[in-house]
Amino acid sequence: MRKYLLTWYGITDLRASLQLEKTTGPVLGALLAEDYTDVVILGFTNPSKSGEHDNTFAPMIGGLKDLSATETRNVIDVFSNTQEAHSHFIDWLQKQLLKAHKKTTVRIQPVRLEHLNDTEGIYEAATQSLDSVSSESGEKLVTLFLSPGTPVMAFVWAFAALRHPNLKKRLIASSQPGKAPENIALPNEWLE
């Protein structure tokens, strides 16, 4: 059986990949806590940042530890939600999974949103991801990770899950940094 993890990744995950957090970040934490065959990561891509600072992110990473908190925050603000940041995060994540002897196929899906809480764009991305996984042949379990991203992204995962009543799925969330995610149940009346 294939086990999928579908998730957004957020600023805490990016900061963890830059060694600016004391934890692994939510996405890596979930992948280390359980074995998944596949992970689909949705990455908010801000269209207003497209190509603005291409090829300048990598040289700045090495010097982050020497910057003040304000300067570090400014660098993160410039590069978060860009294709370059997505590539950095995925490269780091794959290296961490390799070190942990985890065999997981990792895919990132950049998602252009009008703004961080673009509900319609978020819903479209979540349902497309679920549709894609649902169309894969064979038995599967799909885990939707609610913690990374914005509260709107978490809320939309729950609604998108309702579009696939025959897909074996579950919801997880991590409320405490460094602890494994826990299962979250949808209210019974939502499932009727």
N, C-alpha and C positions, 0 to 999 in steps of 0.2 A: 504494500500500500504506500502511495506517495503521500507525504505530509508537507503541506504548504503553510508558510507563514506569509501573510499579506499585511503590509504595514506602511505607514508614512515614516520618514525619518525627520527629526527635528534638530533644533539648534543644540540641544544637549548632546545628541549623537555626534554632530559635527565637532563640538567642543571636545568631546571624549577622543575623537580621532586626532585631534591636535594636541592631546595630552594636557588639556586645560581643565579636565574634570577629575575627581578622585574615584569615579566609577567608570565602568565600561560603556556607559550609555544604555538607554533602554533597548535598542535593537540588538546590539551584541549581547547584552545580558539575556535576552530572550533566547537567542540562538545558542548560547552556552548552557542554558538551563534545560534544554530539551533538544532532541534530534529532529531535524527537519530535512527533507530531501531537497526542497526548493524554497526560496524566499523571493518574493516580489516586493520591491521597495519603491514606493511612490515618493518622488522628490519634487516639492514645490519649486518651480522655476519662474523667477520673476522676469517677465518680458522686458521690463525697463532696465535690467542689468545685463541684457544680452550683449556680449562682445565688448562690454565697457572696459574690462581689465584683463582681457585674455593674456595668458602666459605670465602674469605677475604674481599669482597666488603662490606657486611653488617656492620662489625665492624668499617670500616673506615668512613662510612657515617656520623655517629654521631660526628666525629671530624673534619669534613670538614671546619666548620666555624672558627676553631682555626688555620687553615693552612694559609700560605702566598698564594698569587695569583699563584705563580709559582708552589708551592707544590699541590695546588688544581688542577691546569691544568694537572700536572703529574698524579694525581690519576684518573682524568677523562680520560686521554689518555690511561691509563692501562685498565680501565674497560669499556670504550665505545665499542660498537659493539661486546659485549659478551652476552652469554645466561643469565648470572647473571644480567647484566645491563637491558636486555629486561624484565626479571622477575620483577626487581625493578620498572621499568617504568610502566608496566602494573598494578602491585599492586597499585601504587600511583594513576594512572589514574582512576582505578575503585573506589578507595576511594573518589576521587574528584567528580566523577560523582554521586556517592551515596549521598554525601553532597549536591549536587546541585539538587537532586531529578530527575536525568536523568536515564531513563530505556533504556540502550543501551547494546546490547550484544557485548563484546569486544573480538576480536581474534587477536593474533599476529602470524605472519608467519616469522620465522627466515629465512633469505636469505643469503646463503653462496655465496659471490662474490670473484673473484680473487683479486679485488681492488675496491676502492670506486666508480670509474667510469667505471666499467665493463659493457659496454653497452649491450652486449649480455645477460649477467646474469640478468641485470636490466629488459631488455625487456621480458625475459622468466618469471621472477617473476610477472611482471605487467600483462602480458597476461594470465598467469595461474590464477591470482586473478580474473581478469575479466571473464575468462571462467567459473570459479567456481560460481561466483555470477550470471552470465547469466543462468547457468543451474538450479538455484533455481526456484521453481515454483511460480506462482503468479506475480502480478504487482509489479514493483519495479522502483525506481529512484536511479541511481548510481552517486555519486558525487566523482570526482577524485580531491584530494587536491594536488596542485602543489608545495606549499611552503616548506614543510619539506623535508629534504634530499639535494642532490646536484642538480645543474642545469641540469645535464644529466638525473637524475631521473625524474625531471619535464618534460623535453623534451620527454622522452620515454613514460610517461603517455599519452601525447597527441597522439602519434603514436599508442599506444596500443588501445586507444579508437576507432580508425578508424577501427579496426578489428571487431567491434560489431556495425554495422550501425543500427540494429533494437533495440538495447538496449537503453532505455531512460536514458540519462546521461548528466552530465554537469561538467564543470571544475571550480574550485575555487582557489583563491590564496590570501594570506594576505601579503601586502607589508609594513604594519606598525604594529609593535608590539603593542598588546593590543587592536587593532581594529578588528572587525569582517571581515572574508574573503569576497572577492567580486567575482562575476561571471566573468569568462573569456570566450570569444568567440573564436572558431577556425575560421580561414579564410574560407570564403565560398568556395573557389576553392579546399580546402582540403576535403570538404564534398561532392563534385560532383563525 
